[in-house]
Amino acid sequence: MLKSGKHDVLVMRFEFESLVQLAAFTFLGYMVVVNPQISEEFFATLSAWLLLLTVVGGGWPVSVPYGRPFKKLWVTGIVMTLLLLTASTASYALFIVLGLQHLMTIWFWVCANWAFVLDAWPVRHHTPKTAIIVGSVASMLAALALDYLLTLFSVKSLLPLFMVTQLAVAAIFSPFFVFQGYPFYRLWRQPRIGFAILLLSIAAGLGVTALPQNIHTLVTSLLSGVLLWSVLFSWSFAFPLTRQYGQPKRGLLTLPLVFVIAVAWSYSVSMVLPTPKSLWLSLYVVLPAFIIHNIFWFRIPFSPPLLLGMPPQQHKSLEKLFDWFSQIRD
């Protein structure tokens, strides 16, 4: 057990490193977003595959927790990043040939809910390889079905607002972020927990779409910030200022902090980017960059990351982290 002084130093170091990550990823993300030669649909495809590989597939084949990392961790980072880029590029090219590139946003939406709300149920009961194969096919079929329904009801113009609202509320009550599943954890296990959160978040999404159309852009921008910071505050920064409390007090104190930061983030981004681009920056660039660096690259050269669902703790080396991974895997 670390002494209090050393623990505080590690906490401050962890949070400072997360700020460095944020600054670097935001700058690089801005350079990507303003480049007209890079398609938003490609980054939606990349984000969908990233969630399939990390949460649904558990990091298979060479990342954590279900894969077997190389001894040289930077090799794991290279291999998994190349695998992600290969799968994303091949899928995007195929969808262009089939004329289905408009599905990529919906595919990401499906994968995000499956990963963060349903915790990859029920494929977590299968091998990681099977989970990725079944997960990629099943999520794409679900995206096709949703696209057909949206076409029937002619509501695609409301999709960005609904999607961001639904995902933001889902992230707040997700087993991983802000309230960490409270109070839905009382439903005991998946899929009951996930379906309850889905119903609440879908109702919130439908309710927000009824707001006057002239504020849809503002609300979309704000809630994209809430979605991003629900994840970053809870995971990448490990609940600063609120980690010492239990739920629901931790969530009640975290939520207003997330909203304040999201307002500042959204306003700052809106000064340099239009709303569609700011949404792209938050969901398809900054958030994926954190996941790639934290899970594929083990946050190198910074101190070790936390796995989604891992209790917040400060550790000086990867040894404790790999102990946690081995418990999950075995």
C-alpha beads as a LAMMPS data file, in Angstrom:
LAMMPS data file: protein, C-alpha beads

330 atoms
329 bonds

1 atom types
1 bond types

-500.0 500.0 xlo xhi
-500.0 500.0 ylo yhi
-500.0 500.0 zlo zhi

Masses

1 110.0

Atoms # bond

1 1 1 0.000 0.000 0.000
2 1 1 1.367 3.406 -0.957
3 1 1 1.771 6.040 1.737
4 1 1 -0.586 9.018 1.523
5 1 1 2.049 11.459 0.243
6 1 1 3.273 9.137 -2.506
7 1 1 -0.310 8.294 -3.425
8 1 1 -1.174 11.983 -3.825
9 1 1 1.862 12.500 -6.044
10 1 1 0.810 9.600 -8.272
11 1 1 -2.729 10.984 -8.465
12 1 1 -1.460 14.412 -9.521
13 1 1 0.887 12.819 -12.051
14 1 1 -1.935 10.710 -13.524
15 1 1 -4.225 13.723 -13.897
16 1 1 -1.475 15.916 -15.373
17 1 1 -0.641 13.227 -17.938
18 1 1 -4.315 13.023 -18.891
19 1 1 -4.287 16.785 -19.499
20 1 1 -1.246 16.354 -21.758
21 1 1 -3.095 13.616 -23.646
22 1 1 -6.122 15.875 -24.021
23 1 1 -4.068 18.796 -25.340
24 1 1 -2.195 16.613 -27.846
25 1 1 -5.283 14.767 -29.085
26 1 1 -7.320 17.970 -29.386
27 1 1 -4.619 19.687 -31.458
28 1 1 -4.102 16.663 -33.709
29 1 1 -7.868 16.177 -33.905
30 1 1 -8.359 19.743 -35.060
31 1 1 -5.785 19.197 -37.818
32 1 1 -7.662 16.082 -38.914
33 1 1 -11.132 17.616 -38.795
34 1 1 -10.238 20.679 -40.871
35 1 1 -8.651 18.474 -43.563
36 1 1 -11.297 18.219 -46.320
37 1 1 -9.688 15.082 -47.766
38 1 1 -10.576 12.946 -44.720
39 1 1 -14.126 11.646 -44.553
40 1 1 -16.230 11.765 -41.411
41 1 1 -17.703 8.389 -42.386
42 1 1 -14.240 6.824 -42.304
43 1 1 -13.683 7.963 -38.726
44 1 1 -17.137 6.690 -37.761
45 1 1 -16.088 3.318 -39.222
46 1 1 -12.803 3.444 -37.316
47 1 1 -14.629 4.290 -34.068
48 1 1 -17.046 1.388 -34.562
49 1 1 -14.202 -1.070 -35.167
50 1 1 -12.321 0.339 -32.173
51 1 1 -15.260 -0.448 -29.874
52 1 1 -15.619 -3.901 -31.412
53 1 1 -11.943 -4.683 -30.874
54 1 1 -11.602 -3.224 -27.368
55 1 1 -14.899 -3.789 -25.551
56 1 1 -16.776 -6.427 -27.555
57 1 1 -13.674 -8.430 -28.476
58 1 1 -11.808 -7.690 -25.270
59 1 1 -8.607 -6.579 -26.986
60 1 1 -8.120 -9.795 -28.942
61 1 1 -5.681 -10.872 -30.288
62 1 1 -2.763 -9.058 -28.582
63 1 1 -4.238 -6.373 -26.323
64 1 1 -5.872 -6.493 -22.900
65 1 1 -7.745 -7.954 -21.160
66 1 1 -8.430 -11.063 -23.290
67 1 1 -5.523 -10.856 -25.717
68 1 1 -1.901 -11.770 -25.082
69 1 1 0.288 -8.646 -25.246
70 1 1 3.851 -8.781 -26.515
71 1 1 6.630 -8.357 -23.977
72 1 1 7.552 -5.134 -25.744
73 1 1 4.322 -3.236 -25.240
74 1 1 4.968 -0.793 -28.078
75 1 1 4.799 -3.796 -30.445
76 1 1 1.294 -4.510 -29.137
77 1 1 0.379 -0.875 -29.829
78 1 1 1.656 -1.048 -33.394
79 1 1 -0.019 -4.389 -34.169
80 1 1 -3.420 -3.404 -32.763
81 1 1 -3.348 0.023 -34.396
82 1 1 -2.487 -1.515 -37.773
83 1 1 -5.247 -4.095 -37.306
84 1 1 -7.716 -1.308 -36.522
85 1 1 -6.673 0.739 -39.566
86 1 1 -6.776 -2.302 -41.856
87 1 1 -10.253 -3.369 -40.738
88 1 1 -11.549 0.227 -40.947
89 1 1 -10.093 0.898 -44.393
90 1 1 -11.324 -2.408 -45.833
91 1 1 -14.820 -1.922 -44.392
92 1 1 -15.052 1.674 -45.556
93 1 1 -13.943 0.743 -49.084
94 1 1 -16.508 -2.073 -49.189
95 1 1 -19.318 0.176 -48.011
96 1 1 -18.429 2.798 -50.635
97 1 1 -18.619 0.127 -53.338
98 1 1 -22.003 -0.981 -51.978
99 1 1 -23.203 2.621 -51.588
100 1 1 -23.734 2.171 -47.838
101 1 1 -21.268 4.699 -46.423
102 1 1 -24.175 6.628 -44.885
103 1 1 -24.591 3.680 -42.476
104 1 1 -21.331 4.360 -40.682
105 1 1 -22.751 6.853 -38.182
106 1 1 -25.570 4.461 -37.282
107 1 1 -23.090 1.587 -37.028
108 1 1 -20.988 3.580 -34.562
109 1 1 -24.144 4.399 -32.601
110 1 1 -25.070 0.707 -32.352
111 1 1 -21.542 -0.298 -31.316
112 1 1 -21.321 2.476 -28.700
113 1 1 -24.537 1.358 -27.021
114 1 1 -23.546 -2.285 -27.184
115 1 1 -20.141 -1.588 -25.672
116 1 1 -20.867 1.053 -23.036
117 1 1 -24.431 0.149 -22.026
118 1 1 -24.865 -3.589 -22.602
119 1 1 -21.190 -4.377 -21.906
120 1 1 -21.051 -6.557 -25.055
121 1 1 -23.827 -8.870 -23.822
122 1 1 -24.292 -11.716 -24.808
123 1 1 -21.092 -12.317 -26.795
124 1 1 -18.902 -11.907 -23.710
125 1 1 -19.818 -15.528 -23.022
126 1 1 -17.968 -16.583 -26.179
127 1 1 -14.289 -16.522 -27.126
128 1 1 -12.940 -13.077 -28.105
129 1 1 -12.455 -14.163 -31.724
130 1 1 -16.059 -15.341 -31.955
131 1 1 -17.245 -12.177 -30.187
132 1 1 -15.590 -9.952 -32.800
133 1 1 -16.925 -11.958 -35.751
134 1 1 -20.449 -12.242 -34.374
135 1 1 -20.351 -8.686 -33.026
136 1 1 -19.312 -7.075 -36.306
137 1 1 -21.982 -8.938 -38.304
138 1 1 -24.747 -8.480 -35.730
139 1 1 -24.040 -4.772 -35.211
140 1 1 -24.036 -4.107 -38.959
141 1 1 -27.333 -5.955 -39.400
142 1 1 -28.777 -3.860 -36.571
143 1 1 -27.500 -0.696 -38.290
144 1 1 -29.156 -1.754 -41.562
145 1 1 -32.465 -2.379 -39.766
146 1 1 -32.319 0.980 -37.982
147 1 1 -31.468 2.783 -41.209
148 1 1 -34.532 1.223 -42.847
149 1 1 -36.766 2.303 -39.954
150 1 1 -35.402 5.854 -40.024
151 1 1 -36.085 6.027 -43.751
152 1 1 -39.669 4.840 -43.253
153 1 1 -40.391 7.527 -40.648
154 1 1 -38.396 10.275 -42.412
155 1 1 -36.608 11.401 -39.247
156 1 1 -32.981 11.255 -40.391
157 1 1 -32.619 15.014 -40.008
158 1 1 -33.101 14.571 -36.252
159 1 1 -30.608 11.716 -36.001
160 1 1 -27.530 13.739 -34.875
161 1 1 -29.437 15.382 -32.013
162 1 1 -31.183 12.170 -30.969
163 1 1 -28.006 10.073 -31.218
164 1 1 -25.885 12.468 -29.161
165 1 1 -28.579 12.922 -26.496
166 1 1 -29.214 9.208 -26.188
167 1 1 -25.506 8.370 -25.963
168 1 1 -24.830 11.169 -23.473
169 1 1 -27.582 10.004 -21.087
170 1 1 -26.529 6.375 -21.595
171 1 1 -22.914 7.259 -20.747
172 1 1 -23.987 9.044 -17.564
173 1 1 -25.715 5.904 -16.256
174 1 1 -23.403 3.373 -17.929
175 1 1 -21.782 0.786 -15.624
176 1 1 -18.435 2.468 -16.411
177 1 1 -19.025 6.227 -16.135
178 1 1 -20.439 8.982 -13.850
179 1 1 -23.067 6.992 -11.865
180 1 1 -21.403 3.637 -12.716
181 1 1 -24.733 1.916 -13.244
182 1 1 -26.495 3.404 -10.209
183 1 1 -29.395 2.788 -9.564
184 1 1 -29.759 0.237 -12.369
185 1 1 -27.184 -2.095 -10.807
186 1 1 -30.044 -3.268 -8.593
187 1 1 -31.334 -5.165 -11.645
188 1 1 -28.374 -7.453 -10.904
189 1 1 -26.904 -8.275 -14.322
190 1 1 -26.993 -7.744 -18.071
191 1 1 -29.079 -7.426 -20.159
192 1 1 -31.587 -6.030 -17.663
193 1 1 -29.230 -3.230 -16.614
194 1 1 -28.486 -2.287 -20.216
195 1 1 -32.096 -2.387 -21.394
196 1 1 -33.205 -0.170 -18.489
197 1 1 -30.514 2.403 -19.341
198 1 1 -31.427 2.172 -23.036
199 1 1 -35.104 2.871 -22.323
200 1 1 -34.255 5.907 -20.200
201 1 1 -31.748 7.300 -22.693
202 1 1 -34.017 6.712 -25.702
203 1 1 -36.849 8.524 -23.910
204 1 1 -34.465 11.419 -23.205
205 1 1 -33.384 11.473 -26.853
206 1 1 -36.963 11.569 -28.098
207 1 1 -37.818 14.290 -25.614
208 1 1 -34.939 16.522 -26.701
209 1 1 -35.917 16.239 -30.381
210 1 1 -39.196 17.956 -29.450
211 1 1 -37.311 21.137 -28.521
212 1 1 -37.571 24.149 -30.873
213 1 1 -35.536 23.552 -34.008
214 1 1 -33.603 26.793 -33.649
215 1 1 -31.732 25.441 -30.594
216 1 1 -31.017 21.941 -31.951
217 1 1 -27.514 22.930 -33.032
218 1 1 -26.674 24.406 -29.623
219 1 1 -28.024 21.374 -27.737
220 1 1 -26.199 18.940 -30.032
221 1 1 -22.914 20.734 -29.440
222 1 1 -23.394 20.834 -25.656
223 1 1 -24.434 17.191 -25.337
224 1 1 -21.554 15.982 -27.490
225 1 1 -19.334 17.627 -24.874
226 1 1 -21.303 15.925 -22.076
227 1 1 -20.826 12.568 -23.786
228 1 1 -17.093 13.083 -24.246
229 1 1 -16.499 14.334 -20.709
230 1 1 -18.647 11.661 -19.070
231 1 1 -16.102 9.200 -20.449
232 1 1 -12.939 11.256 -19.909
233 1 1 -13.755 12.497 -16.409
234 1 1 -14.738 9.017 -15.203
235 1 1 -12.099 6.941 -16.964
236 1 1 -9.145 8.941 -18.255
237 1 1 -9.026 11.252 -15.222
238 1 1 -10.376 8.623 -12.765
239 1 1 -12.987 10.851 -11.062
240 1 1 -10.876 13.782 -9.847
241 1 1 -12.410 15.522 -6.791
242 1 1 -15.074 12.799 -6.421
243 1 1 -13.201 9.481 -6.378
244 1 1 -13.212 9.319 -2.562
245 1 1 -17.017 9.085 -2.459
246 1 1 -19.254 6.099 -3.092
247 1 1 -22.264 6.027 -5.385
248 1 1 -24.671 7.774 -5.699
249 1 1 -22.832 10.685 -4.055
250 1 1 -19.930 10.317 -6.491
251 1 1 -22.289 10.540 -9.458
252 1 1 -24.275 13.455 -8.015
253 1 1 -21.067 15.430 -7.535
254 1 1 -19.543 14.338 -10.848
255 1 1 -22.515 15.203 -13.044
256 1 1 -22.480 19.005 -12.496
257 1 1 -18.702 19.025 -12.947
258 1 1 -19.099 17.181 -16.256
259 1 1 -21.732 19.694 -17.404
260 1 1 -19.575 22.698 -16.490
261 1 1 -16.567 21.254 -18.315
262 1 1 -18.770 20.286 -21.279
263 1 1 -20.093 23.846 -21.573
264 1 1 -16.561 25.236 -21.561
265 1 1 -15.404 22.580 -24.035
266 1 1 -18.335 23.101 -26.413
267 1 1 -17.982 26.886 -26.341
268 1 1 -14.236 26.704 -26.968
269 1 1 -14.602 24.260 -29.858
270 1 1 -17.454 26.288 -31.385
271 1 1 -15.093 29.250 -31.658
272 1 1 -12.978 27.407 -34.225
273 1 1 -15.268 24.742 -35.700
274 1 1 -18.905 24.544 -36.867
275 1 1 -21.172 22.170 -34.932
276 1 1 -20.952 19.173 -37.321
277 1 1 -17.155 19.393 -37.153
278 1 1 -17.150 19.818 -33.359
279 1 1 -19.317 16.707 -33.043
280 1 1 -16.861 14.855 -35.261
281 1 1 -13.909 16.090 -33.168
282 1 1 -15.419 14.893 -29.880
283 1 1 -16.858 11.520 -30.909
284 1 1 -14.676 10.326 -33.767
285 1 1 -11.232 11.785 -33.005
286 1 1 -10.544 12.787 -29.384
287 1 1 -12.468 9.946 -27.729
288 1 1 -11.041 7.204 -30.014
289 1 1 -7.533 8.637 -29.553
290 1 1 -7.833 8.208 -25.774
291 1 1 -9.066 4.620 -26.177
292 1 1 -6.271 3.724 -28.610
293 1 1 -3.536 5.247 -26.457
294 1 1 -4.862 3.893 -23.159
295 1 1 -5.698 0.341 -24.257
296 1 1 -3.527 -0.463 -27.293
297 1 1 -0.485 1.564 -26.196
298 1 1 -0.904 1.213 -22.411
299 1 1 -0.617 5.002 -22.149
300 1 1 3.107 4.855 -23.060
301 1 1 5.205 6.860 -22.087
302 1 1 2.941 7.913 -19.217
303 1 1 1.928 5.990 -16.109
304 1 1 -0.315 2.926 -16.678
305 1 1 -3.977 3.427 -17.607
306 1 1 -7.133 2.065 -16.028
307 1 1 -9.173 -0.538 -17.845
308 1 1 -12.878 0.225 -18.291
309 1 1 -14.560 -1.067 -15.157
310 1 1 -11.307 -1.247 -13.182
311 1 1 -11.554 0.369 -9.734
312 1 1 -9.769 3.747 -9.648
313 1 1 -6.360 3.241 -8.103
314 1 1 -2.903 4.655 -8.594
315 1 1 -0.185 2.186 -9.532
316 1 1 3.508 2.767 -10.163
317 1 1 3.968 0.005 -12.735
318 1 1 2.030 -2.265 -15.053
319 1 1 2.387 -5.220 -12.669
320 1 1 -0.813 -4.526 -10.739
321 1 1 -2.628 -3.710 -13.961
322 1 1 -1.654 -7.032 -15.537
323 1 1 -2.726 -8.829 -12.346
324 1 1 -6.157 -7.278 -12.849
325 1 1 -6.211 -8.313 -16.515
326 1 1 -5.247 -11.901 -15.664
327 1 1 -8.084 -12.140 -13.145
328 1 1 -10.571 -11.057 -15.805
329 1 1 -9.135 -13.312 -18.500
330 1 1 -8.731 -16.437 -16.378

Bonds

1 1 1 2
2 1 2 3
3 1 3 4
4 1 4 5
5 1 5 6
6 1 6 7
7 1 7 8
8 1 8 9
9 1 9 10
10 1 10 11
11 1 11 12
12 1 12 13
13 1 13 14
14 1 14 15
15 1 15 16
16 1 16 17
17 1 17 18
18 1 18 19
19 1 19 20
20 1 20 21
21 1 21 22
22 1 22 23
23 1 23 24
24 1 24 25
25 1 25 26
26 1 26 27
27 1 27 28
28 1 28 29
29 1 29 30
30 1 30 31
31 1 31 32
32 1 32 33
33 1 33 34
34 1 34 35
35 1 35 36
36 1 36 37
37 1 37 38
38 1 38 39
39 1 39 40
40 1 40 41
41 1 41 42
42 1 42 43
43 1 43 44
44 1 44 45
45 1 45 46
46 1 46 47
47 1 47 48
48 1 48 49
49 1 49 50
50 1 50 51
51 1 51 52
52 1 52 53
53 1 53 54
54 1 54 55
55 1 55 56
56 1 56 57
57 1 57 58
58 1 58 59
59 1 59 60
60 1 60 61
61 1 61 62
62 1 62 63
63 1 63 64
64 1 64 65
65 1 65 66
66 1 66 67
67 1 67 68
68 1 68 69
69 1 69 70
70 1 70 71
71 1 71 72
72 1 72 73
73 1 73 74
74 1 74 75
75 1 75 76
76 1 76 77
77 1 77 78
78 1 78 79
79 1 79 80
80 1 80 81
81 1 81 82
82 1 82 83
83 1 83 84
84 1 84 85
85 1 85 86
86 1 86 87
87 1 87 88
88 1 88 89
89 1 89 90
90 1 90 91
91 1 91 92
92 1 92 93
93 1 93 94
94 1 94 95
95 1 95 96
96 1 96 97
97 1 97 98
98 1 98 99
99 1 99 100
100 1 100 101
101 1 101 102
102 1 102 103
103 1 103 104
104 1 104 105
105 1 105 106
106 1 106 107
107 1 107 108
108 1 108 109
109 1 109 110
110 1 110 111
111 1 111 112
112 1 112 113
113 1 113 114
114 1 114 115
115 1 115 116
116 1 116 117
117 1 117 118
118 1 118 119
119 1 119 120
120 1 120 121
121 1 121 122
122 1 122 123
123 1 123 124
124 1 124 125
125 1 125 126
126 1 126 127
127 1 127 128
128 1 128 129
129 1 129 130
130 1 130 131
131 1 131 132
132 1 132 133
133 1 133 134
134 1 134 135
135 1 135 136
136 1 136 137
137 1 137 138
138 1 138 139
139 1 139 140
140 1 140 141
141 1 141 142
142 1 142 143
143 1 143 144
144 1 144 145
145 1 145 146
146 1 146 147
147 1 147 148
148 1 148 149
149 1 149 150
150 1 150 151
151 1 151 152
152 1 152 153
153 1 153 154
154 1 154 155
155 1 155 156
156 1 156 157
157 1 157 158
158 1 158 159
159 1 159 160
160 1 160 161
161 1 161 162
162 1 162 163
163 1 163 164
164 1 164 165
165 1 165 166
166 1 166 167
167 1 167 168
168 1 168 169
169 1 169 170
170 1 170 171
171 1 171 172
172 1 172 173
173 1 173 174
174 1 174 175
175 1 175 176
176 1 176 177
177 1 177 178
178 1 178 179
179 1 179 180
180 1 180 181
181 1 181 182
182 1 182 183
183 1 183 184
184 1 184 185
185 1 185 186
186 1 186 187
187 1 187 188
188 1 188 189
189 1 189 190
190 1 190 191
191 1 191 192
192 1 192 193
193 1 193 194
194 1 194 195
195 1 195 196
196 1 196 197
197 1 197 198
198 1 198 199
199 1 199 200
200 1 200 201
201 1 201 202
202 1 202 203
203 1 203 204
204 1 204 205
205 1 205 206
206 1 206 207
207 1 207 208
208 1 208 209
209 1 209 210
210 1 210 211
211 1 211 212
212 1 212 213
213 1 213 214
214 1 214 215
215 1 215 216
216 1 216 217
217 1 217 218
218 1 218 219
219 1 219 220
220 1 220 221
221 1 221 222
222 1 222 223
223 1 223 224
224 1 224 225
225 1 225 226
226 1 226 227
227 1 227 228
228 1 228 229
229 1 229 230
230 1 230 231
231 1 231 232
232 1 232 233
233 1 233 234
234 1 234 235
235 1 235 236
236 1 236 237
237 1 237 238
238 1 238 239
239 1 239 240
240 1 240 241
241 1 241 242
242 1 242 243
243 1 243 244
244 1 244 245
245 1 245 246
246 1 246 247
247 1 247 248
248 1 248 249
249 1 249 250
250 1 250 251
251 1 251 252
252 1 252 253
253 1 253 254
254 1 254 255
255 1 255 256
256 1 256 257
257 1 257 258
258 1 258 259
259 1 259 260
260 1 260 261
261 1 261 262
262 1 262 263
263 1 263 264
264 1 264 265
265 1 265 266
266 1 266 267
267 1 267 268
268 1 268 269
269 1 269 270
270 1 270 271
271 1 271 272
272 1 272 273
273 1 273 274
274 1 274 275
275 1 275 276
276 1 276 277
277 1 277 278
278 1 278 279
279 1 279 280
280 1 280 281
281 1 281 282
282 1 282 283
283 1 283 284
284 1 284 285
285 1 285 286
286 1 286 287
287 1 287 288
288 1 288 289
289 1 289 290
290 1 290 291
291 1 291 292
292 1 292 293
293 1 293 294
294 1 294 295
295 1 295 296
296 1 296 297
297 1 297 298
298 1 298 299
299 1 299 300
300 1 300 301
301 1 301 302
302 1 302 303
303 1 303 304
304 1 304 305
305 1 305 306
306 1 306 307
307 1 307 308
308 1 308 309
309 1 309 310
310 1 310 311
311 1 311 312
312 1 312 313
313 1 313 314
314 1 314 315
315 1 315 316
316 1 316 317
317 1 317 318
318 1 318 319
319 1 319 320
320 1 320 321
321 1 321 322
322 1 322 323
323 1 323 324
324 1 324 325
325 1 325 326
326 1 326 327
327 1 327 328
328 1 328 329
329 1 329 330
